[in-house]
């Protein structure tokens, strides 16, 4: 059974990502470090899949991940090739992005969220070995990505590959997902978990304040501060996750929205940025500045509406990839067997019946009497 609290976290993370990309508000990255939370939730699901099916879970996870990317590529790669993108073997990276696939001048921004799939793919491939190591040495395994990131940030490792840097930044969150799945975070006592989260938040906050990036305190520009701050957030938000959040479904519209976004998370993530880029020039045309709150929130609404349209058109691909029955809008309440039986049409009465349904006992022939007045036990049998 799904934990609706974790569904709610993923729902909020996706909305935060879309809102941030439209508004650019750096504060949102501090209030809710969405990308790290999404990787932690994905790590927990990956550990569960490995426990169920072993190494074949890797192929299953990739099967669920890649088709939505291929749909996006089928639309945008030809458009980029027609507008200046040179055709080369690297274009094939759009089929399996173990490295950043090529893009032209406009596609580089509109399709920038592809980095998430690149990292996700590498983390999935590394998960069988990482889970094996984690269960034998949890603390050293979790600490390793943070040590790697510190070595990069302090100049011990010079010019590291992008993928290696991303392992340092986000693989720790993925491993915390392992810890959540195995119940290690839940078993940590509050007197250990909460002070640890406080120390990490203080260290991350201090690093962020003293090392602002080009956009100020946007943690996307401050990797070490991002990792520390997000880890503290995950320890509390996921480490103390309740077993459920039944109240979500007490509000049918809200519960349905949470379900839809969870079932279409990849579609929403991949398609929202092209609309953000396309709508940005329209701000000036209608007389709004790029910092006008009204204009920004109108753009948020427009982006969500356009993403909703695309989700209706191609979101069902996520159902096919997951081998579910395709749905235009997921989350339709399913009736119980008793409810379906109650609504089933009644069988028509036999010809000649007085009316309505006739019970089987009422239609059984009366037993014949033997000469001595007793009932004949064979006379009522069907022939």
Buried (B, 14 or more C-beta within 10 A) or exposed (E): EEBBBBBBBBBBBBBBBBBBBBBBEBEBBBEBBBBBBBBBBBBBBBBBBBEEEEEEBBEBBBEBBBBBBBBBBEEBBEEBBEEEBEEEEEBEBBEBBEEBBBBBEBBBEBBBBBBBBBBBBBBBBBBBEBBEBBEEEBEEBBEBBBEBBBBBBEEEBEEBEEBBBBBBBBBBBBBBBBBBBBEBBBEBEEEEBBEBBEEBBEBBBEBBEEBBBEEEBBBBBBBBBBBBBBBBBBBBBBBBBEEBBEEBBEEEEBBBBBBBBBBBBBBBBBBBBBBBBBBEEEBEEEEBEEEBEEBBEBBBEBBBEBBBEBBEEBBBBBBBBEEEEEBEBBBEEEEEEEEEEEEEEEEEEEEEEEEEEEEEEEEEEEBEEEEEEEEEEEEEEEE
